[in-house]
Amino acid sequence: MKYYLGIDIGTFESKGVLADARGRIVAGAATPHKMLVPQSGWAEHRAIEDWWRDFTILSRKLLGDSGIDPRTIRCVAASAIGPCMLPVDGDGTPLMNAVLYGVDTRAAQEIDELNGAIGADTILKTCGNALTSQSVGPKILWLKRHRPEIFARTHKILTSTSFLVYRLTGKFAIDHYTAANAAPLYSAEERVWSNALAPDIVALDRLPDILWSTEIAGHVTARAAAETGLAEGTPVTCGTVDAAAEAISVGIAQPADMMLMYGSTIFVISLTPGRVSDARLWYAPWLFPGEHAAMAGLATSGTLTHWFREQFARELDPAEAMVKLAAEAEASPPGAKGLVMLPYFSGERTPIHDPQAKGMVFGLNLTHQRGDVYRALLEGIAMGTHHIIKTFDDAGCAIRKIFAVGGGTKNRIWAQATSDISGKAQILREKTLGASYGDAFLAAVAVGDAKRSDIERWNEVSSEILPQSDTAETYRRQYDIFRQLYDRNRDLMARLG
């Protein structure tokens, strides 16, 4: 028998699967961790205690639960939250907590200064991406300025996935899809590291080698084998960002296919015929040579449901809280009795790219109950998602199919509101494990045991979420207010700091 191990490190939870050559899951596991918020606008993980600890726990549990011989695992692939910024020394030891992706907005000043010095248009043309809180380059500059003693000791700047690959293989590697988020240090045209725009941020030899996601970065070392239970010498792919692996798991393969990931954040990937240059969206080479993708994402989505439960449902048993809240929200009508919520609780990523954006609940009166507010929260996330979908349309990226995935798809109100507000159907696959399952499939592709088209056999379509016409007028009115709330209050949000 042949098996493939996929492990994904998420914002609050890590998941792993073992799949066989037919795509059947022979074992699955998950383990939680926390996101650290040391101050407003910052978001961090601990690379060893969170990322590597989770990997080793999941690897050993999957092997133990399945009872398979580790030598029958043909390949290992990992994904993780991206793009992060983690400085390590010459031994690959982290020198500080990892600075997370776009939810961490600490480098706003560096973004402004780089845009002023280089020119926003030049950065977009050269790198394929505007500088935003998602960009790694400004965060490296922040490190150099604010933690000079750490920067001086830094041997490599890694991301979450590249750290896992290093711990497994001893090799410093990153995939093109992730590297494209390192503007202004990546040339989208040449697909190489480049400091032509910003020679003073960091020497390019401090960055990992760039590979394609299904290239073999290295093999499991003796040390990694002892920690994970894997067989020494097992091939390890270069890996990728969690959202890309999730997109693979649901089968996006053609231009105009879109993946809508319901997770701690909403993340959207659409394959495009060529390179899309639009400052409101992100661009990256897709996981395979010659292919392209445009991306977008909200800063807080599933994170907001966690926040709401912890702040407003503390009296409920944690195991039952989300079910109870969902029932209360379902008792509230579409439109939440006139409530509109802006989900900008960590600033916002696409399409407004505003780290100073603030959350807002608008329209409260004495008749509103907790369920109304929770429904408005879910509908606010759905409206943010609709804003993204409209931006893709405006940028000339017509959407043919939307494949939905992630834990949030099980939240009926959230998923249905997304279809109702956008007017778009969402296709669901049988297996909704997401990125870890996509990792296992990419591992099979990497060693030649599967073709990309085999995902249709591995993970068949199970159902669709269709938009309901009777809510269209309510949501049209609510969405118009949603957009105006931000436009009219943007300056006030910035004044709050």
Secondary structure, DSSP 8 states (H G I E B T S, - for coil): --EEEEEEE-SSEEEEEEEETTS-EEEEEEEE---B-SSTT--EE-IIIIIIHHHHHHHHHHHHHH---GGGEEEEEEEES-S-BEEE-TT--BSS-EE-STT--TTHHHHHHHHHHH-HHHHHHHHSS---TT-SHHHHHHHHHH-HHHHHH-SEEE-HHHHHHHHHHS--EEEHHHHGGGTTSEETTTTEE--SS-TTS--GGGS-EEE-TTSEEEE--HHHHHHH---TT-EEE--EEHHHHHHHHHT--STTEEEEEESSSEEEEEEESS----TTSEEEE-SSTT-EEEEEE-S-SHHHHHHHHHHH-TTS-HHHHHHHHHHHHHTS-TTGGG-EEE--TT-B-TTT-BTT---EEE---TT--HHHHHHHHHHHHHHHHHHHHHHHHHTT---SEEEEESGGGG-HHHHHHHHHHHT--EEEES---THHHHHHHHHHHHTTS--GGGHHHHS-EEEEE---GGGHHHHHHHHHHHHHHHHHHHHHHHHH-
